Amino acid sequence: MNDVLPVLAALVPSVGVGLLFWVAMRYIVRADRNERAALARLDAEERRPDRSEESPADAPRDDRERKADA
């Protein structure tokens, strides 16, 4: 038992730093993924034809009408 404690004491800092690195990288990757998704939504919205030129009677009022038209 006396031989195990120094080994554990030597490994704890390395494991702690490894966990901190893993958490930081996880948040960075998630933030990048969310940013790419937001940019993709913005690009898709910009590529979509402008519906303001249609008359209000021609424009679908909600998602159910859009799905019914498809």
C-alpha positions in Angstrom: 0.0 0.0 0.0 2.9 2.3 0.7 4.2 1.9 -2.8 0.8 2.8 -4.5 0.4 6.3 -3.0 3.4 7.9 -4.6 2.5 6.4 -7.9 -1.1 7.8 -7.6 0.3 11.2 -6.5 2.5 11.2 -9.6 -0.4 10.3 -12.0 -3.1 12.6 -10.6 -1.7 15.9 -12.1 -1.2 14.3 -15.5 -4.8 12.9 -15.5 -6.2 16.2 -14.3 -4.4 18.1 -17.1 -5.6 15.5 -19.6 -9.2 16.0 -18.4 -9.0 19.7 -18.6 -7.6 19.5 -22.2 -10.4 17.0 -23.2 -13.1 19.4 -21.8 -11.5 22.4 -23.5 -11.3 20.6 -26.9 -14.8 19.3 -26.5 -16.2 22.8 -26.1 -14.1 24.1 -29.0 -15.3 21.4 -31.3 -18.9 21.9 -30.2 -18.7 25.7 -30.7 -17.2 25.2 -34.2 -20.0 22.7 -35.1 -22.7 25.2 -33.9 -21.0 28.0 -35.8 -20.9 26.0 -39.0 -24.5 25.0 -38.6 -25.5 28.6 -38.1 -23.6 29.7 -41.1 -25.2 27.0 -43.2 -28.6 28.1 -42.1 -27.7 31.7 -43.0 -26.4 30.7 -46.4 -29.5 28.6 -47.1 -31.7 31.6 -46.1 -29.8 33.9 -48.4 -30.0 31.5 -51.4 -33.8 31.0 -50.9 -35.8 33.1 -53.3 -37.3 36.2 -51.9 -40.9 35.6 -51.0 -41.8 39.2 -50.5 -42.6 39.7 -54.2 -45.5 37.2 -53.9 -48.9 38.5 -53.1 -50.1 37.6 -49.6 -52.9 35.4 -50.9 -50.4 33.2 -52.8 -47.9 32.8 -50.0 -48.4 29.7 -47.7 -49.4 30.7 -44.2 -47.7 27.9 -42.3 -45.7 24.7 -42.6 -48.8 22.5 -43.1 -49.8 24.4 -46.2 -46.2 24.2 -47.6 -46.2 20.4 -47.0 -49.6 20.0 -48.6 -48.4 21.9 -51.7 -45.3 19.7 -52.1 
